[in-house]
Amino acid sequence: MSKRVSLILMVVALLALAVAPMATAQDDVRVVSIMTTFGGTELDALRTSLDAFTEATGILVSVESNRQLVPILRTRIAGGSPPDLALIPQPGTLAEFARSGALVPLVNADGSAGLIDMETLEANYAPGIIELGRVDGAIYGFLAKANSKSTIWYKPTSLEEMGWAVPTTWDELLAVQQGYIDAGMTPWSIGGGSGWPLTDWFENIYVRTAGVENYQKLFATHEIPWTDPTVREAFEVFGQIVHPTDTNLAGGAEGTLATDFIEAANMVFRPDPAAELYYEGGFMGGIIAGNFPELEPGVDFNAFLFPPINEENGAPVVGGGDLIAAFRDTPEVREFLAWMAGAEGNTLWAETGAIVSPNINVSLDVYSTLGAIDAEQVANAEAFVFDGSDLMPGAPSGEFTTGLQNYIADPDSLDEILQTIEDSAAQAY
């Protein structure tokens, strides 16, 4: 039997059918099972690393892929038949499973090794990334893949012609913004018609003005109401970008609220630009490159990290990703976690170009120019928070989006906007 095997199982019944014949032929077969939401190129990329794991260890990996991962896991846990491991897409869900007793600690609350030792995690991940998996003192998961939504896209020649360096503070960013206005140019193009780019703007501002702890209290648990002064402050800081709309935004308020996020980017990087700067996540690099193949990434367009606002809160990365966690303690699970935490497995995965690894030992050289921008922000994040609107229930998330659109159109309605979001949130959490 070839060691280079990776079983892709879409349902649990297939796992039983697949493993039973092998066990008959080879009694010492070793198998570990993992559930994920991955599909397409992401799943193919994962398989590249898993195939190498099987070749190195002889352990077969069965992968169950399902977009409804969380409700299925809840059902499987209740029935006593969870997979060995899962790639969980939200830290809140990880905490839920950990507090229910369903997960096995990777590192115990006293710092001693559970399924893996703290030294391994610290050797491979930045402290801000490790903290994502901590629940009530113990670590139950680590970030296996991630992406940044803290990326501001710009044209290097535009800054150079104006005599400016890349801004590294909020004040410097505002100075660049004002410099463009003074030169008769429009600084920003924002796809307010899509709605969600506005929430990404706010989330980056809020975590920088209010801090990571308050960010979680606002979005994840609603311990902070939307009428809180910290929320008002973040809206008003956003106002420094969008108001006055006729000078700051391509198309003014009306045009901004009628433009989707892709067209907003096109307005910056087309030959006759309507604006000079564009904010959105690292994924936009591929879209820009695809829409403007004549532009060279890193030369004709590039990106920098959304700068800090309040120095004490630094510049956390807002983004998304998946945390790997274990429901069982077996030798195979321990070997698999060591592989998934280490440089070799992550490098093989990242080399496919389909994912960004938060592992600090994955060389940026394995990525494309655009992938390296995302990877550097994620791997070196001093703190990492998940997209706030994804942490919210559906109804207030919608009011949050609409509220930001209304704020661009009418900043004087801020009190009403905040109360509307809070009324929805109070009923939803």
Secondary structure, 3 states (H helix, E strand, C coil): CCCCCEEECCCHHHHHHHHHHHHHHCCCCEEEEEEECCCHHHHHHHHHHHHHHHHHHCEEEEEEECCCHHHHHHHHHHCCCCCCEEEECCHHHHHHHHHCCCCCCCECCCCCECCCCHHHHHHHCCHHHHHHHEECCEECEEEEEEEECCEEEECHHHHHHHCCCCCCCHHHHHHHHHHHHHCCCCCECCCHHHCHHHHHHHHHHHHHHHCHHHHHHHHCCCCCCCCCHHHHHHHHHHHHHHCCHHHHECCHHHHHCCCCHHHHHHHHHCCCCCCCEEECCCCHHHHHHHHCCCCCECCCEEEEECCCCCHHHCCCEEEEEEEEEECCCCHHHHHHHHHHHCHHHHHHHHCCCCCCCCCCCCCHHHCCHHHHHHHHHHHCCCCEEECHHHHCCHHHHHHHHHHHHHHHHCHHHHHHHHHHHHHHHHHHC
